[in-house]
Amino acid sequence: MVLSKNFSQSDVSMHSTFASRYVRESLPRYKMPEKSIPKEAAFQIINDELMLDGKPRLNLASFVTTWMEPECDKLIMDSINKNYVDMDEYPVTTELQNRCVNMIAHLFNAPLGESEVAVGVGTVGSSEAIMLAGLAFKRKWQNRRKAEGKPCDKPNIVTGANVQVCWEKFARYFEVELKEVKLSENYYVMDPAKAVEMVDENTICVAAILGSTLNGEFEDVKLLNDLLLEKNKITGWDTSIHVDAASGGFIAPFLWPELEWDFRLPLVKSINVSGHKYGLVYAGVGWVIWRSKEDLPEELIFHINYLGTDQPTFTLNFSKGSSQIIAQYYQLIRLGYEGYRNVMDNCHENAMVLKEGLEKTGRFKIVSKDNGVPLVAFSLKDKSRGHGEFEISETLRRFGWIVPAYTMPADAKHITVLRVVIREDFSRTLAERLVLDITKVLHELDALPAKPSSKKPVNGEENGKISGSLEEKNGTVVKKTAMETQREITAYWKNFVMAKKSDKNKIC
Ligand SMILES: *Cc1c(COP(=O)(O)O)cnc(C)c1O
């Protein structure tokens, strides 16, 4: 989105060297140009500017798929002009989405009879899926409260403080209080016992995460289910669970099929998963599955018929592309259970290669778990010389790697971690290469002088007030010494770190 800010003079127009063959004048940046330009010029200008974006496949910050087979790329391009919502005109595409919903529901052990079809919908991603699932819980809770003649104006939802930003969005946009279970040092996911303690009569559901964004760890949904069953029995409430399996939904069924986190647990009423993460499709597809029809209030479903026959819809947007759904269907039938298991196995093994490589340096503490989403989250053991994870992240960019560093949420905020997500296209060779490059970065940082403030605890950085203007001492301008230059660099870094810290949820 665009938030308004003032722009500088250099923002006003763009110049393109290559395209000067076609356009002699520079193009205005923020106003639509008066005249048309040749298509070759438009292509060249945009293509050149996009070269400055990072390379998606080296973007280790994201779970989102960056590689698919050329056959699937072709299917995507062939359906790029199909609006998904025209279900009557494109009945086959609708049928493919229904097949995907059913395949995923079975993968999550939905209790479906022989001839029963699953309840679920394709979305733009897990965020939309979560909005829909949250709305269903809110509406069900309201209906129940109304039926009991009780007030229903103060709904809340219980989650861990490690939830992804979309839960905060849900809470704010749909006016539900977000009650977060605090994290603590060395425990970065929701504690089921504490979560159940926070549940009250106004709780619409508890949201558990299968694959915490921060360190990939699976929350203990089984324990949550059992504790909540007990509490419901005592209180007479009917609090149930949503599982945010955005990243883990396509991992656990293949790597740990015996792990009970899904509809095998009676209180799990809905699950979301991102098709564009380990579902192995490019950005733009997610899924939400409900346990049964009773868990999705009928009044949330719209029936449209002006495009032809009656079509039920429960989505936030009306129009959207079809390609991602077709691509998801491709992956499901192309890979099958065997193929997904192989891909996930590989990702897991590569994560272990990377983890062991990092451990061998002796410099890092690993904060991710072996049986979770294939990622490695790690922090420095020793930061006494003042060079931290943000500097490692920034220096790695020089080698082409995009590895994010971030601080943990409230109550574990003093912990900074680096996170490398292992996707299908991240090979073992790349894992080994990355360890080598991280080692080089460590050597580089070791060669730098220690930062003057290095003895202060990391929390001391919070106020961001560091050595003021070095040029002015006692009112006179003095020449900078090497040490002062170093201090200036430090100040720059601190500001940089502060900016990063305040920039919550840069990761996705
Ligand atoms: C990525 C993620 C989301 C958001 O999903 P999108 O598909 O990007 O909208 C929500 N929850 C968790 C745990 C995630 O990892």
The ligand as a MOL file (V3000), in Angstrom:
LIG
                    3D

  0  0  0     0  0            999 V3000
M  V30 BEGIN CTAB
M  V30 COUNTS 15 15 0 0 0
M  V30 BEGIN ATOM
M  V30 1 C 2.4920 -17.1450 6.5540 0
M  V30 2 C 1.6480 -17.3000 7.7060 0
M  V30 3 C 0.4000 -16.6720 7.7770 0
M  V30 4 C -0.0930 -15.7530 6.6920 0
M  V30 5 O -0.3060 -16.4850 5.5450 0
M  V30 6 P -0.4090 -15.8660 4.0800 0
M  V30 7 O -0.6720 -17.0910 3.2780 0
M  V30 8 O 0.9010 -15.2440 3.7790 0
M  V30 9 O -1.5280 -14.8970 4.0810 0
M  V30 10 C -0.3750 -16.8920 8.8840 0
M  V30 11 N 0.0480 -17.6760 9.8880 0
M  V30 12 C 1.2380 -18.2960 9.8650 0
M  V30 13 C 1.6390 -19.1810 11.0040 0
M  V30 14 C 2.0840 -18.1330 8.7710 0
M  V30 15 O 3.2680 -18.7400 8.7390 0
M  V30 END ATOM
M  V30 BEGIN BOND
M  V30 1 1 1 2
M  V30 2 1 2 3
M  V30 3 2 2 14
M  V30 4 1 3 4
M  V30 5 2 3 10
M  V30 6 1 4 5
M  V30 7 1 5 6
M  V30 8 2 6 7
M  V30 9 1 6 8
M  V30 10 1 6 9
M  V30 11 1 10 11
M  V30 12 2 11 12
M  V30 13 1 12 13
M  V30 14 1 12 14
M  V30 15 1 14 15
M  V30 END BOND
M  V30 END CTAB
M  END
